[in-house]
Amino acid sequence: METKSRTLEITILSAEDLRIHNKSVKKNAFVVVQTDSFNSKTTKMNGKGGSSPSWNDKLVMDMPMHTRFVTLQVKCKSSGGRDKTVGLVRIPVTDFIGGYSPETCLQFLSYRLRDPKGLKNGILNVSIRLKEPLQACSSQAVASGLGIPINGRNDFGVVTGIPICSGYPSTSFFR
């Protein structure tokens, strides 16, 4: 049976200005990445980064086809051993899939975190990409040898076009 997921590679790089109850985080911050209720992974705990921790942890995980958001939750382990939520961000999948760059292209993104009350609480820096893209129509055309040779080349490369508006008055450019 064919799987209905893709492989997501997300690197949790760093965070800035993390606070709990308006006080800077001292240590023990970590990030939980969740693609759905069944797929989650956690970074290592940063014991000395304070309010600007750095992880540089690469997490590779399954992302089901129905996923609309990837949730990143920054937490901090308290001295009593409890996990406190510092901030959360929900990254729309459309931020790294379906744009003008290929799905497998590594993208560096920064997001504002929100604390449990919904207030701004720091910034999280990540890099993200899909490891295995879906086979699109253009990829299937290349595999089947369809295309037009350009300048005598017979590799039938795929060209990505960007739509433009053609509603300009006829006197503006081509007269």
N, C-alpha and C positions, 0 to 999 in steps of 0.2 A: 504494500500500500504506500502511496506517495505521501511524504510528510508535508504538512501545511505550516512550515516555519522556515525562517531564514536565520543565518548566523550573524549575530551582532557583536562587533568588537568595540568596546567603549573603554577609554582610558580616563580614569579620574585623576586629573593633574593636580589641582590645588584649590584652595578656597581663600577668601579674603573677608576680613572683618566679621568673624563669627561671634555671636553673642547669645547668652542665655539670661533672661530677665535683665537686659540692658547692661550686663557685665561681660567682659571679654572671656571667651573660652580659654581655659588654661592649658589643657592637654586631653589626650584620649579621644580625639575625634575620629570618626570613621563614616563611610558612606555605604548605604544599602541601595543597590540598583535592582529595580523590579520591572520586568516586561509584561507580566501578568501575574495572577495570584499563585501560579505554580512555578514561576521562574524568577528566582532572585539570587543575587550574589552580594558579598560584602567585601569591602577593601580591608586592608590591614589597619590596625589602630595606629594613629600618629600620636606618639607619646610626648613630643616636645615642640610641636609647631605652634602651640598657642592659638590665637585667633586667626592666624593665617597658615594653616597646615598644608603640607605638600605630601601627596601619596605617590603619584606616578604609577598607579596600579592598573594594569591592563586586564580587563575582564572579558572573557569570550562566553557568550550565552545564546541560547535559542530565543528567537523572537517570533511568536506565532503570527501568521498572516493577518489575523484580525486585530492585532495590536494597533492602537491609535496614539498612545502615549507611553513613554518610558519614564518611570518615576524614580527620582533620585532623592533619597532622604539622608541628610547629614545628621548624625547622632553623636552624642558624647557620653562616655561612661563616667558616672559620678563616683565619688569616693566610697559610696555605699554599695557600688556594684550595679546600680540601676542604669538603664539606657534612657537618656533624655533627648528628645527631639530638638535639634537646633534649628533646622529649616528644611523645606521641601520644595522641589521643583518638578513639574510635569512637562517633559519635553515632547512636543508634538512630533510624531514620526515624519510628518511632512517637512520638518526642518532639515532632515538629512536624506530624505527619499523623495524623488519626483521633481527635483529642481533642475537647473541647467547643468549641474555637474553629475558625473557618473555616480551610481550608488556605491561603488567600491572606493570612491575618492575619500581620503581622510579629511575630515572637517574639524576645525578647532572652533568651539563654541563656548560662550560664557552666559550664565543665567543668574538672574536675581533669585535668591532664596526667600521664602516666606516662612515665618515662624508659625506655630500652631494657632496664633490669633489672627494670622493673615497679614502681619506687618512685615516690612522689608527687613531682611536679616542676613546680609552678606551676599557674596557672589561665589558661584561654583564654576570652575574652568574644566572643560572636558574636551577630549577628541573622540570622534565617533565615525564609524563606517560599517557598511555591510561587507561581510567576507565573501558571500556568494550572491551575486545579483540574480534576479529572475531573468529568464530568457524572454526578451522582448521581441516584438515582430522584426525590428531592424537586425537584431542578432541572428534570428532565424534566417533572414534574407541573406546575410553574409555567409552563414554556414552552408546555405544551399547554392551559393555562387551567383545570386542575383545581384544586379547593380550595373553601373555604367563605368567603363574604364576611363580614367582621367589622365590626360597627358601621356598616353601610351602605357600607363600602369595597369596591370591586370589583377590588382589585389582587392578591388571592389570595396574600398573603405566606406565606412558608414559616416554620413555627414549629419550633424544635428543642426536643424534650422530654428531660427527664432522668428515667430510671426511678427510682421510689422503692419501698421495701419496703411491702407492704400487710399484713404479718403482725402488726400491732398488735392487742392485745386490744380488743374492741368497747367496753369500759368506759373506755378511756383518754381519748379525745378527743371523741367525738361523743355524749355522753350528756346 
